[in-house]
Amino acid sequence: MSLQTGCGITSKVLEGHADRVCALHYSDGMLSSCSHDGTARIANLKHGFSFERLIQCAPSASIKLASVGLIAAQFDAHLGTPGLGIEFEEMFLPSEEHIQSLEVSYVLKKPGLLLARGHTAAVHCVDLCEQKNLLISGGADWKVITWRLVEGELIKVFSSHSAAVLELVLEHVQDFDRSYVHKGGFVLYSKDRNVCQVNRLEEPFDRMVVLKTLRSIDGHIFKHGMIVNRQYLVLNTRLKVHLWSKVSLELVTTVSCEHLLTPDLLGWGAVFGLLVDLFGLHVIQVSTGKVVYSISVNNLRNMDRTDTRFIAGDVRWLDGFTGHDSSPVLYACAMNNSFNVEVTSWLPKTSSRTTSETTQVSI
């Protein structure tokens, strides 16, 4: 399967929130959304968009779906405390039997709310490793904090950034040794608008060593999006996509994106890259840097993208279509002038024609 053979497009609009959506998360067919209406919702995209409602959840800048519940990085101070850490909410999650048999059955996790404080300003991002009971957060106070995931206990506060920490990616190195971390160790990529730090995180997660500080070669700030794939750390500015080797931490190459208007990075693989700009979604051929496929996103040019949320879905196709691909979720989008979430999937087909279908689905 290649882009030239054509792809059908199916878009579904998920309704239910009563205010703007402030955060999205996609993992293994499960799409989570958090809104300014004080709720978080989950859609099971494996079974025709089935939904379960979560309990109340304060507006959050970043959310992650874990077996313990929904982890939310809060925007605002709470109960008079300057800044709020991580919130665990009760939720419905698929049981092991459901995953194995693909039957619809759910287990209600134990209710409870755990507030973990440690940041002194808004929390922007979180990542976690459930196997090690580890949670990491970054915030507007320039800090990165490690926590015990289940207990919500603060382990250590790190202050190596000189601007708000906007994105985090925690990588458990399980494939091969690198010169700067042994197999089984942890690498933390932490990004603010000016730099991306590559850190070695050492158990029991109270020590972190900054291995290298990466900057763009064009002098521009980093845009939204940080991709860590099998080979590269990928970041972009408004002019170039930068690829650093994960083995040597050296800049390998750049791909020009000057033909796009202030693009954000959604995904990057061995064959394709995925970016969104003021005109819509664009698929980049990695080898040539050329746009090979574009999808228009309604009204994107006429609004402020600051509060518009995009997230990539299943990104396996970025390494090239194998001919055995299921219908991958391409992306989810929450516009700042709408309370809904639009989910778009690609349906590989033999015709070169592209079709579009829009369905209203109520949560």
Secondary structure, DSSP 8 states (H G I E B T S, - for coil): --GGG-EEEEEEEEE--SS-EEEEEEETTEEEEEETTSEEEEEEGGGTSEEEEEEE---EEEEEEETTEEEEEESS-BTTBSS--EEEE--EEE-HHHHHH----EEE-----EEE---SS-EEEEEEEGGGTEEEEEETTS-EEEEETTTTEEEEEE---SS---EEEEEE--S--BTTB-TT-EEEEEE-SS-EEEEEEETTTTEEEEEEEE--SSS----S-EEE-SSEEEEE-SSEEEEEETTT--EEEEEE-TTSSS-EEEEE-SSEEEEE-SSEEEEEETTT--EEEEEE-TTGGGS-GGG-EEEE---GGGG---S-----EEEEEE-TT-S-EEEEEEEE-SSS---EEEEEEE-
